[in-house]
């Protein structure tokens, strides 16, 4: 899959679930529950024990899932994830050498930024999309809208504060896609043996994105 195709898929699906879990098995179970709801994009964070193994297994077992690596802080980690099947690389901050590594492998780079200066620096450094994190700490959708006003050319994925209640607001503010954490990646529901709660949440998020895209296109 080319980088252009990966970015097109991210925009079409409109969601990037940020997967955090306590083990490989729990991460894989979460991935299955989310994918069952139709959301076939996942960001596997490097805070997951055995994150590389999770990516490898998903790449082998679920080629339909677009795998991304999250919380990537350096180019060495980025390369390790790319070699195991990651098609996009996400970071909470800007590391120019990590972007350069992604470019070397023609992989989408999604570094994190928060202030206007950081956003522009990330974009000029070659970011394909800039992750606005933590969006909730700066006012959520209103802050994203404030950033997009002078920087309409910069594609942004807000992360932090995205929920079923706020999803539409973030989309209306100009989000390229939504970075979704615990509101969708519900480890508590999984621990209680209720993966259907996660699957249902995924369906609800997808329905919100589809409805918004439909209205925008009409």
Secondary structure, DSSP 8 states (H G I E B T S, - for coil): --HHHHHHHHHHH-EEEEE--SSHHHHHHHHHHHHHTT--EEEEETTSTTHHHHHHHHHHH-TTSEEEEES--SHHHHHHHHHTT-SEEE-SS--HHHHHHHHHTT-EEE-EE-SHHHHHHHHHTT-SSEEETTGGGGTTHHHHHHHHHH-TTS-EEEESS--TTTHHHHHHTT-SEEEE-TTTS-HHHHHTT-HHHHHHHHHHHHHHHHHHHHHHH-
